Amino acid sequence: MKRISLIVCAVLGIAGCGKSVPTDVVVIDDDDAVEVAFEDVATDIRIVPLISDEPIGGCSELHCYGNEVFMSDKSTEYLYYFVDGKLVSTLHAVGRGPGEYIGITHFFYSPAKKQLYISAIGAVDATTSSLYIMKYSVPDMKYIGKVAFEGNLMGMACHDGDKIISYAVPPMDINAIIAGTATDTCRIQISDVETGQTIKRLRDISYYDYLQGDLLLTSCDDMSNSFCVCDDVNKVFHYEGDKLEEAFAFTFGKKNIPQSHLDPYKGTQGLTNLFEFMMSDQAKDVLEGGFYPIVDGDRCSFWYHKALNNPYDHYYRYENGNIVNYCGFRPKGMNMPILPKSVSGNGYVAIIEGTTDLKFKDSGERSDFSAQLEKTMNAQNLNNPVLVYYNIK
């Protein structure tokens, strides 16, 4: 995969620092985004009801692997496994014994190994300096052991069949963290899935990136991953096999989060300063993004949004000088946009929860898509959720 050829942009000052944007970096502005209806830009749409005889909890995290879907619920107790939209099994191992947890934080699946890996609150024998990733066989959800990692992991994905790529924070001296003098940083790393040992440290990142890791890391399959690192210049990387390549560089110009708040070595004081900035009037127009990045040859796409407004409701794509910058995505007759909750292949997956009286307008005007979605939701047992798979043209 070769590095994407970037367009030449005017040199602009970045808010909050004395740097200027390099000439090979794309400047993205939400004012340039074209508002679109979902039906006008979505292709390859599939509506897939999640079929279960029992109620499915509200979605916390969703991951799709071909026809296999895994979803954790907001109670943090349950993780559901679906094949072709039908519930096959459920992980519910709440407790304090071996193989049990207090709550699920993040997870990933290895289709090659047929194993599920979860980071959990209260993982047995967990300490302040290490975290155990708990392993379960699929589909029977039997506990098969644990793997110790240094520090804690946020976004996680399987890589190359036997490795984990993750956004991680290492164990550090708490006083050094508070003082902002810690000599180690958060990082994106590759670890052995069986031993937990770090194989390679890919990039140093800020606490901001670490906390957003579950949105900034995309697992395309067992073999390749894309991720974004946010800074004065935000960069999308593609990691395939053992090769890391920078695929795309962009900035939000004067709407970028100031680089001073994205310094990997600022520690928790830097994070505190970031929160204070986000509460100020200066932040009302600030953009953030690089969410759900997909790199496919010379094409790079991701989602972004106003930091203090709607979640990832702007879509950006760059391919050989051609730019797509969309916002909106509300279907005709609906009260809500169709926005991604996960990535599947080179497309997206949205999850629609709740009842139709909240999602659809009283007006009878519907698009073909809206009408079909409403019909599917009304037919759902126990108001269980519906998935919408789609690409964007």
C-alpha positions as CSV (number, residue, x, y, z in Angstrom):
1,M,0.0,0.0,0.0
2,K,1.7,3.2,-1.1
3,R,1.4,6.5,0.7
4,I,-1.5,8.6,-0.5
5,S,-0.5,11.6,-2.7
6,L,-1.7,14.7,-0.8
7,I,-3.0,17.9,-2.3
8,V,-1.1,21.1,-1.6
9,C,-2.8,23.4,0.8
10,A,-2.2,27.0,1.8
11,V,0.0,27.4,4.9
12,L,-2.3,28.2,7.9
13,G,-1.4,28.9,11.5
14,I,-2.7,26.4,14.0
15,A,-4.6,27.7,17.0
16,G,-2.6,27.6,20.2
17,C,0.9,27.2,18.8
18,G,3.4,29.0,16.7
19,K,3.7,26.3,14.0
20,S,2.3,26.4,10.5
21,V,0.8,23.6,8.5
22,P,3.2,21.8,6.1
23,T,2.3,22.1,2.5
24,D,1.5,18.4,2.1
25,V,-1.1,18.4,4.8
26,V,-4.8,18.6,4.0
27,V,-6.8,21.2,5.9
28,I,-10.4,20.1,6.7
29,D,-13.2,22.5,7.6
30,D,-16.7,21.4,8.6
31,D,-18.0,24.6,6.9
32,D,-17.1,22.9,3.6
33,A,-19.1,19.8,4.3
34,V,-22.2,19.1,2.1
35,E,-25.3,18.1,4.0
36,V,-26.7,14.9,2.6
37,A,-29.6,12.5,3.2
38,F,-28.5,9.0,4.0
39,E,-30.3,7.5,1.0
40,D,-28.5,9.8,-1.4
41,V,-25.0,8.7,-0.5
42,A,-25.3,5.2,1.0
43,T,-24.7,2.1,-1.1
44,D,-24.8,-1.7,-0.5
45,I,-27.3,-1.2,2.3
46,R,-28.3,-4.2,4.3
47,I,-30.8,-4.1,7.2
48,V,-30.1,-7.0,9.6
49,P,-32.4,-7.5,12.7
50,L,-30.7,-9.0,15.7
51,I,-32.8,-12.1,16.5
52,S,-33.2,-13.3,20.0
53,D,-35.9,-14.8,22.3
54,E,-34.5,-12.7,25.1
55,P,-34.1,-8.9,25.4
56,I,-30.8,-7.5,24.2
57,G,-29.2,-4.8,26.3
58,G,-28.3,-1.4,25.0
59,C,-25.1,-1.4,22.9
60,S,-21.8,-0.3,24.5
61,E,-19.3,-1.7,21.9
62,L,-19.9,-3.4,18.6
63,H,-17.4,-5.3,16.4
64,C,-18.3,-7.1,13.2
65,Y,-16.2,-9.8,11.5
66,G,-18.0,-10.9,8.3
67,N,-21.2,-12.6,9.3
68,E,-20.1,-12.7,13.0
69,V,-21.1,-9.9,15.3
70,F,-20.1,-9.3,18.9
71,M,-21.8,-6.7,21.1
72,S,-21.2,-5.7,24.8
73,D,-24.1,-4.0,26.6
74,K,-24.2,-0.9,28.7
75,S,-24.5,-2.7,31.9
76,T,-21.0,-4.1,31.2
77,E,-22.2,-7.5,32.3
78,Y,-23.2,-9.1,29.0
79,L,-21.4,-9.8,25.7
80,Y,-23.6,-11.2,22.8
81,Y,-22.4,-13.3,19.9
82,F,-24.5,-13.3,16.7
83,V,-24.1,-15.2,13.4
84,D,-26.1,-14.0,10.4
85,G,-28.0,-11.8,12.8
86,K,-29.1,-14.7,15.1
87,L,-28.0,-14.9,18.8
88,V,-25.8,-17.9,19.2
89,S,-24.4,-17.5,22.7
90,T,-24.0,-14.9,25.5
91,L,-21.0,-14.3,27.8
92,H,-22.2,-13.5,31.4
93,A,-19.6,-14.3,33.9
94,V,-20.1,-11.7,36.6
95,G,-18.3,-12.5,39.9
96,R,-14.9,-12.6,41.5
97,G,-13.7,-16.1,40.8
98,P,-11.5,-17.5,38.0
99,G,-12.9,-16.6,34.6
100,E,-15.3,-14.0,36.2
101,Y,-15.3,-10.3,36.0
102,I,-17.1,-7.3,37.5
103,G,-17.6,-5.6,34.2
104,I,-16.4,-5.7,30.6
105,T,-14.5,-2.6,29.4
106,H,-13.3,-3.5,25.9
107,F,-12.9,-6.6,23.8
108,F,-11.8,-8.1,20.5
109,Y,-12.2,-11.4,18.6
110,S,-9.8,-13.6,16.7
111,P,-11.7,-15.3,13.9
112,A,-8.6,-17.5,13.2
113,K,-8.4,-18.8,16.8
114,K,-12.2,-18.6,17.5
115,Q,-11.3,-16.9,20.7
116,L,-12.7,-13.8,22.4
117,Y,-10.5,-11.5,24.5
118,I,-11.9,-9.0,27.0
119,S,-10.4,-6.4,29.3
120,A,-12.4,-6.4,32.4
121,I,-13.0,-4.6,35.7
122,G,-12.1,-6.9,38.5
123,A,-10.2,-9.5,36.4
124,V,-8.9,-12.1,38.7
125,D,-5.4,-11.3,40.2
126,A,-5.4,-7.9,38.5
127,T,-3.0,-5.4,40.1
128,T,-2.4,-1.7,39.7
129,S,0.6,-2.4,37.4
130,S,-0.8,-5.0,35.1
131,L,-4.1,-5.9,33.5
132,Y,-5.2,-9.4,32.6
133,I,-6.9,-10.0,29.3
134,M,-9.3,-12.8,29.8
135,K,-9.8,-15.4,27.0
136,Y,-13.0,-17.3,26.1
137,S,-13.6,-19.9,23.4
138,V,-16.3,-19.1,20.8
139,P,-19.1,-20.0,20.5
140,D,-19.4,-21.8,23.9
141,M,-18.0,-18.9,25.9
142,K,-15.9,-21.1,28.1
143,Y,-13.1,-19.5,30.1
144,I,-9.7,-20.7,28.8
145,G,-7.2,-18.5,30.6
146,K,-5.7,-15.0,30.9
147,V,-2.8,-13.0,29.6
148,A,-1.0,-10.4,31.6
149,F,-0.1,-7.0,30.1
150,E,1.8,-4.1,31.6
151,G,-0.4,-1.2,32.2
152,N,-3.9,-0.9,30.8
153,L,-5.3,-1.2,27.2
154,M,-8.0,0.9,25.7
155,G,-8.7,0.3,22.0
156,M,-7.8,-3.3,21.1
157,A,-7.8,-5.4,17.9
158,C,-6.3,-8.7,16.7
159,H,-3.4,-8.4,14.3
160,D,-1.8,-11.0,12.1
161,G,-3.7,-13.8,13.9
162,D,-1.5,-14.0,17.0
163,K,-0.9,-10.5,18.1
164,I,-2.7,-7.6,19.7
165,I,-2.5,-4.0,18.5
166,S,-3.7,-1.6,21.3
167,Y,-3.8,1.9,22.6
168,A,-2.0,1.4,25.9
169,V,-1.0,3.3,29.0
170,P,2.0,1.8,30.8
171,P,2.4,1.6,34.6
172,M,3.9,4.8,35.8
173,D,4.7,6.4,39.1
174,I,1.5,8.2,40.2
175,N,3.4,11.2,41.5
176,A,5.3,11.6,38.3
177,I,2.0,11.4,36.3
178,I,0.4,14.1,38.4
179,A,3.5,16.3,38.2
180,G,3.7,15.8,34.4
181,T,7.3,14.5,34.7
182,A,6.7,10.9,33.8
183,T,9.4,9.5,31.5
184,D,7.1,7.1,29.8
185,T,4.0,7.8,27.7
186,C,0.9,6.2,26.4
187,R,1.6,4.3,23.2
188,I,0.2,2.2,20.3
189,Q,1.9,-1.1,20.6
190,I,1.9,-4.7,19.3
191,S,1.9,-7.5,21.9
192,D,2.0,-11.2,21.7
193,V,-1.5,-12.6,22.3
194,E,-0.3,-15.6,24.3
195,T,2.3,-14.0,26.6
196,G,1.3,-10.3,26.7
197,Q,4.8,-9.2,26.0
198,T,5.3,-6.1,24.0
199,I,6.8,-6.9,20.6
200,K,6.9,-3.4,19.1
201,R,6.1,0.1,20.1
202,L,4.6,1.8,17.1
203,R,3.9,5.4,18.2
204,D,3.9,7.5,21.3
205,I,0.5,9.1,21.9
206,S,-1.2,11.6,24.3
207,Y,-3.7,10.7,27.0
208,Y,-6.3,12.2,24.7
209,D,-5.5,9.6,22.0
210,Y,-5.5,6.9,24.7
211,L,-9.0,7.8,25.9
212,Q,-10.3,7.9,22.3
213,G,-8.5,4.7,21.3
214,D,-11.6,2.6,20.8
215,L,-12.7,5.1,18.1
216,L,-9.3,5.8,16.5
217,L,-8.3,2.1,15.9
218,T,-10.0,0.1,13.1
219,S,-9.5,-3.6,12.6
220,C,-10.2,-4.4,9.0
221,D,-9.4,-8.1,9.4
222,D,-7.0,-10.4,11.3
223,M,-4.1,-9.1,9.1
224,S,-4.4,-5.3,8.9
225,N,-5.3,-2.4,11.0
226,S,-5.6,1.4,10.5
227,F,-5.3,4.0,13.3
228,C,-5.1,7.7,13.8
229,V,-2.8,9.7,16.0
230,C,-4.0,13.2,16.9
231,D,-1.6,16.1,17.1
232,D,-1.1,19.6,15.6
233,V,-1.0,17.4,12.4
234,N,-3.3,14.4,12.7
235,K,-2.0,11.3,10.9
236,V,-3.7,8.1,9.8
237,F,-1.5,5.0,9.7
238,H,-2.0,1.6,8.1
239,Y,-0.3,-1.4,9.7
240,E,-0.3,-4.6,7.6
241,G,1.9,-7.6,8.3
242,D,4.9,-6.0,9.9
243,K,4.9,-2.8,7.9
244,L,3.7,0.6,9.2
245,E,2.9,3.3,6.7
246,E,1.6,6.8,7.1
247,A,-1.4,7.0,4.8
248,F,-2.8,10.5,5.3
249,A,-2.0,13.7,7.1
250,F,-4.6,16.4,7.9
251,T,-5.4,19.2,10.3
252,F,-8.5,21.2,11.2
253,G,-6.4,24.4,10.9
254,K,-7.6,27.0,13.4
255,K,-10.3,24.5,14.6
256,N,-7.7,21.9,15.6
257,I,-7.2,21.1,19.3
258,P,-4.1,23.1,20.2
259,Q,-0.9,20.9,20.1
260,S,0.0,22.0,23.6
261,H,-3.0,19.8,24.8
262,L,-1.9,16.8,22.8
263,D,1.7,16.5,24.1
264,P,2.4,12.8,25.1
265,Y,4.6,13.9,28.0
266,K,2.2,16.3,29.7
267,G,0.7,13.5,31.8
268,T,-2.5,14.0,33.6
269,Q,-1.9,17.7,34.0
270,G,-2.0,17.9,30.2
271,L,-5.3,16.1,30.3
272,T,-6.7,18.4,33.0
273,N,-5.6,21.4,30.8
274,L,-7.4,19.8,27.8
275,F,-10.6,19.4,29.8
276,E,-10.4,23.1,30.9
277,F,-9.9,24.1,27.3
278,M,-12.9,22.1,26.2
279,M,-15.0,24.0,28.7
280,S,-13.9,27.4,27.4
281,D,-15.5,29.6,24.7
282,Q,-12.4,28.8,22.5
283,A,-13.5,25.3,22.1
284,K,-17.0,25.9,20.6
285,D,-15.7,25.5,17.0
286,V,-13.0,22.9,17.7
287,L,-13.1,19.8,15.6
288,E,-11.8,16.3,16.4
289,G,-11.7,13.2,14.3
290,G,-9.9,10.4,12.6
291,F,-12.6,8.1,13.9
292,Y,-13.2,4.7,12.3
293,P,-10.3,5.2,9.8
294,I,-10.3,3.0,6.7
295,V,-7.3,2.8,4.4
296,D,-7.8,1.0,1.1
297,G,-5.0,1.5,-1.4
298,D,-5.0,5.2,-2.3
299,R,-8.3,5.8,-0.5
300,C,-8.4,7.1,3.1
301,S,-11.7,7.8,4.9
302,F,-12.7,8.6,8.5
303,W,-15.4,10.5,10.5
304,Y,-15.0,13.7,12.5
305,H,-17.3,16.1,14.4
306,K,-17.5,19.3,16.5
307,A,-15.9,18.2,19.8
308,L,-18.8,19.7,21.8
309,N,-21.6,18.7,19.5
310,N,-22.9,15.6,17.6
311,P,-20.8,12.4,17.6
312,Y,-18.8,11.7,14.5
313,D,-21.5,13.1,12.1
314,H,-19.1,14.3,9.4
315,Y,-17.6,11.9,6.9
316,Y,-14.3,12.7,5.0
317,R,-12.7,10.7,2.2
318,Y,-9.6,11.5,0.1
319,E,-8.6,9.5,-3.0
320,N,-6.1,10.7,-5.7
321,G,-7.0,14.3,-5.2
322,N,-10.8,13.7,-5.0
323,I,-12.4,14.9,-1.8
324,V,-15.7,13.9,-0.2
325,N,-16.8,15.9,2.8
326,Y,-20.3,15.1,4.0
327,C,-22.5,15.7,7.0
328,G,-26.1,15.0,8.0
329,F,-27.0,11.4,7.0
330,R,-30.6,11.7,8.3
331,P,-33.0,9.5,6.2
332,K,-36.2,10.9,4.9
333,G,-38.9,10.5,7.6
334,M,-36.6,9.8,10.5
335,N,-35.6,12.0,13.5
336,M,-32.1,10.7,13.6
337,P,-29.1,10.2,11.4
338,I,-27.6,6.8,10.5
339,L,-24.1,7.0,12.0
340,P,-21.5,4.2,12.4
341,K,-20.9,2.2,15.5
342,S,-18.4,-0.2,13.9
343,V,-16.6,-1.0,10.7
344,S,-17.2,-4.0,8.5
345,G,-14.7,-4.6,5.7
346,N,-14.5,-1.2,3.9
347,G,-17.9,-0.1,5.1
348,Y,-19.8,0.8,8.2
349,V,-22.3,-0.6,10.6
350,A,-24.9,1.4,12.5
351,I,-27.1,0.0,15.3
352,I,-30.7,1.3,15.6
353,E,-32.1,0.8,19.1
354,G,-35.4,1.8,20.7
355,T,-38.9,2.0,19.3
356,T,-40.2,3.4,16.0
357,D,-42.3,6.2,17.7
358,L,-39.0,7.8,18.8
359,K,-37.1,7.3,15.6
360,F,-39.6,8.2,13.0
361,K,-41.6,11.4,12.3
362,D,-45.3,11.4,12.5
363,S,-45.5,12.3,8.8
364,G,-46.1,9.4,6.6
365,E,-43.4,10.5,4.2
366,R,-40.7,7.8,4.0
367,S,-38.0,6.8,1.7
368,D,-37.8,3.2,0.6
369,F,-35.0,2.7,3.1
370,S,-36.9,4.4,6.0
371,A,-40.0,2.4,5.3
372,Q,-38.1,-0.9,5.3
373,L,-36.2,0.0,8.4
374,E,-39.4,0.9,10.2
375,K,-41.1,-2.3,9.1
376,T,-38.1,-4.3,10.3
377,M,-38.1,-2.6,13.7
378,N,-41.8,-3.1,14.2
379,A,-41.4,-6.8,13.6
380,Q,-38.6,-7.2,16.2
381,N,-39.3,-9.3,19.2
382,L,-38.9,-7.4,22.5
383,N,-37.8,-4.2,20.5
384,N,-34.4,-5.7,20.0
385,P,-32.0,-3.7,17.9
386,V,-31.4,-3.7,14.1
387,L,-28.1,-3.3,12.3
388,V,-27.6,-1.3,9.1
389,Y,-24.6,-2.1,7.0
390,Y,-23.6,0.4,4.3
391,N,-20.9,2.0,2.3
392,I,-20.7,5.6,1.1
393,K,-20.3,6.5,-2.5
